[in-house]
Structures are given as C-alpha cells and as structure tokens.
Amino acid sequence: MSAAKLTGFHFHDLRHTGNTFASQSGATLRELMNRMGHSTTQAALIYQHTAMERDRAIADALGKLAKEALTKEDPDGSGT
C-alpha cells in the first residue's frame, strides 16, 4: 500500500471491499468462493453483508415484479 501512498489501509481491506461489492452485485456464494479461493462457504458468507441500500433495491425490484404480474392478470388493475 505504500507504493500507492495509501496510509491506514491493509491489503485485506481492499480484498474485503472487493468481495463485498461482488456479493452486492449479485455474485453467488459459489462465485464468491471461487474469487477468494476458499473451499468452504463459511468464509464466503462473511462477504454477504446486507446493506440498507441493497435491501431497498431488492424491495423495489420485488414490488415491480408484483405489479407487473398483477397487471398481466388484471389489465385494468382493479384486483378483481
């Protein structure tokens, strides 16, 4: 890190951030394990942090899917 003139950072910090971003971008548990070179799920689960923003994105996507499904069944949206 000294070559990059970064202080207070460790290689592990970058690894953790990169794998957390990979997890948040949709990487599966197996994909995270492959990226990290681990053979067990235990280490990969560490990177499956749930961020508030990600929870909101998931909720929004679920709402959109539900709305689309309801519209297909009932084009006027009356629910009956």
Buried (B, 14 or more C-beta within 10 A) or exposed (E): EEEEEEEEEEEEEEEBEEBBEBBBEEBEEEBBBEBBEEEEEEBBEBBBEEEEEEEEEEEEEEEEEEEEEEEEEEEEEEEE
